[in-house]
Amino acid sequence: MLELSILSLFVAAGWFWMDTLQARDAALDAARRACDAENVQLLDWTVAVRKLRLGRDEEGRLRLRRTYEFEFSDTGNNRIGGSLTLLGRQLLAISLPLLEPPPANVIRLH
């Protein structure tokens, strides 16, 4: 019985690891598309998990709800924080703080 419990634990850990990698890829793609749409530069090409909890989708199924943070730049000379939330691999929300136009003497680097 102990062997079966240990095997189940390893299977669950493997599933969680693979699901986390796929969700991170979905989050990175969503951040990249949002930054491209706003004509800003996604910095470091990374997203980091800020929050992980359970949530329910439209059909009532239990899913992992993950909130990711990332940084972007509108001038190439600053770092602005953004965030996005996934339920499973479905994008629920994305936040890019309102950007003010750069001063006339600032040259965009991208």
Buried (B, 14 or more C-beta within 10 A) or exposed (E): EEEEEEEEEEEEEEEEEEBBEEBBEBBBEBBBEBBEEEEBBBBEEBBEBEEEEEBEEEEEEEBBBBBBBBBBBBBBEEEBEBBBBBBBBBBBEBEBEEBEEBEEEEEEEE
